[in-house]
Amino acid sequence: MWILIFALGLLILSILVWGISRFQRNRLLFPSGRVIHIDTERLRKPEGTLFSANYSLVGRPDYLVNQGGWIIPIEVKSGAAPVTPYPSHLYQLAAYGLLVKEHFGRTPPYGILKYRDRAVEIPFTGTLLEEVTAVLEEIQADASAAAVDRSHAEPKRCRSCGFRAACDQRLV
């Protein structure tokens, strides 16, 4: 009799834990699917670095979720969601899409930018992937250049730059 009560207690406990995990996943605005990679836990050694020889690119998405055979990259941002995602966020996520394609064999249909207050699904269109490829080519060209001019006009960004003291093109 006590074995039956113990088994019933374990069943109730497992249902409770499952329900809590589903609630947490929904609260975090995560897609359904199995999480196959996590790079946000400070105590765990991160694994799953993706490398692309074609793009000379290395990256580690915050999450990779296997959703029906598609590997979906998720990038977590700590701030509130902007009205439209910043180009830098889009390009970072699209670069993860290229890495997933090279590592797993096919381009995911979309990626997710997870902000503090909402998640935004970003389709990996041909146009977006072409744009990020052009940016990567530009970065590679700049990496081998003798000198590269600054490419922004944002005083706030310039003030917080780690190279500000040595930069002869600082804005302020």
C-alpha positions in Angstrom: 0.0 0.0 0.0 2.8 2.5 0.9 4.4 1.8 -2.5 1.2 2.8 -4.3 1.1 6.0 -2.2 4.8 6.7 -2.9 4.3 6.1 -6.7 1.2 8.4 -6.7 3.2 11.1 -4.9 6.0 10.8 -7.5 3.5 11.1 -10.3 2.0 14.2 -8.8 5.4 15.7 -8.2 6.5 15.0 -11.8 3.3 16.6 -13.2 3.9 19.6 -10.9 7.5 20.0 -12.1 6.5 19.6 -15.7 3.8 22.3 -15.3 6.2 24.7 -13.7 8.7 24.2 -16.5 6.0 24.8 -19.1 5.0 28.0 -17.3 8.6 29.2 -17.1 9.1 28.5 -20.8 6.0 30.4 -21.8 6.9 33.3 -19.4 10.3 33.5 -21.0 8.6 33.6 -24.5 10.6 30.6 -25.6 9.5 28.5 -28.7 8.5 24.9 -28.3 11.2 22.4 -28.9 14.2 20.9 -27.2 16.9 23.3 -26.0 20.1 21.8 -27.3 22.5 24.6 -26.3 22.6 27.2 -23.6 25.3 29.9 -23.3 23.8 32.2 -20.6 24.6 30.2 -17.5 27.6 31.7 -15.8 28.4 28.5 -13.8 28.6 26.1 -16.7 31.4 26.0 -19.1 29.9 27.1 -22.4 30.0 24.6 -25.2 28.7 24.6 -28.7 30.9 27.2 -30.3 30.0 27.4 -34.0 32.7 28.1 -36.6 32.4 28.9 -40.3 35.5 28.8 -42.5 33.4 30.3 -45.4 32.7 33.5 -43.4 35.7 33.5 -41.1 33.2 33.6 -38.3 32.9 32.2 -34.8 29.9 32.5 -32.6 28.0 31.1 -29.7 24.2 31.9 -29.6 22.6 32.2 -26.2 20.3 29.3 -27.1 19.8 26.8 -29.8 16.4 25.1 -29.9 15.6 22.0 -32.0 12.1 22.6 -33.2 10.9 19.8 -35.4 14.4 19.3 -36.9 15.1 23.0 -37.4 17.8 24.5 -35.2 16.6 27.9 -34.1 19.1 30.4 -32.7 17.9 32.7 -29.9 19.8 35.8 -28.8 18.9 37.3 -25.4 19.1 41.0 -24.9 18.8 42.5 -21.4 17.0 45.7 -22.3 13.4 46.4 -23.4 12.5 45.8 -27.0 12.9 48.7 -29.3 10.1 49.6 -31.7 12.1 47.8 -34.4 15.2 45.7 -33.7 18.5 47.5 -34.1 20.5 46.5 -37.3 23.3 45.3 -35.0 20.9 42.9 -33.3 19.5 41.7 -36.6 23.0 41.1 -38.1 24.2 39.3 -35.0 21.2 36.9 -35.2 21.5 36.5 -38.9 25.2 35.6 -38.4 24.1 32.9 -36.1 21.7 31.7 -38.8 24.7 31.4 -41.2 26.7 29.5 -38.5 23.7 27.1 -37.9 23.5 26.5 -41.6 27.1 25.6 -41.9 27.2 23.5 -38.7 23.8 21.7 -39.0 23.4 21.6 -42.8 20.4 23.9 -43.4 19.4 27.5 -42.8 16.8 27.9 -40.1 13.6 29.7 -41.2 13.9 32.3 -38.5 15.7 33.3 -35.3 14.5 34.9 -32.1 15.6 38.1 -30.5 14.5 37.8 -26.8 14.2 41.1 -25.1 13.2 41.7 -21.5 9.6 42.4 -22.3 9.0 40.5 -25.5 10.4 38.1 -28.1 10.7 39.0 -31.8 10.8 36.4 -34.4 13.1 37.4 -37.3 12.7 35.5 -40.6 16.0 34.7 -42.3 15.1 36.1 -45.6 17.5 36.1 -48.6 17.9 39.8 -48.3 18.8 39.7 -44.6 21.4 36.9 -45.1 22.9 38.9 -48.1 23.2 42.0 -46.0 24.9 40.2 -43.1 27.2 38.5 -45.6 28.1 41.9 -47.1 28.8 43.2 -43.6 31.1 40.2 -42.9 33.0 40.8 -46.1 33.4 44.5 -45.1 34.7 43.5 -41.7 37.2 41.1 -43.3 38.4 43.8 -45.7 38.8 46.2 -42.8 40.7 43.6 -40.7 43.5 43.5 -43.3 43.5 47.3 -44.0 46.4 49.4 -42.7 43.9 52.0 -41.2 40.2 52.1 -40.8 38.2 55.3 -40.3 35.5 55.3 -37.6 32.1 54.5 -39.0 29.6 56.1 -36.6 28.4 59.5 -35.6 27.1 58.8 -32.1 28.8 60.9 -29.4 27.4 58.6 -26.6 29.0 55.6 -28.3 32.2 57.4 -28.8 32.4 58.5 -25.2 32.2 54.9 -24.0 34.6 53.5 -26.5 37.6 51.6 -25.0 39.9 53.1 -27.6 38.8 56.7 -27.1 42.1 57.8 -25.5 44.1 56.6 -28.4 41.7 57.6 -31.2 42.5 60.6 -33.4 38.9 60.5 -34.8 37.0 60.7 -31.6 33.8 62.8 -31.8 34.1 64.5 -28.4 
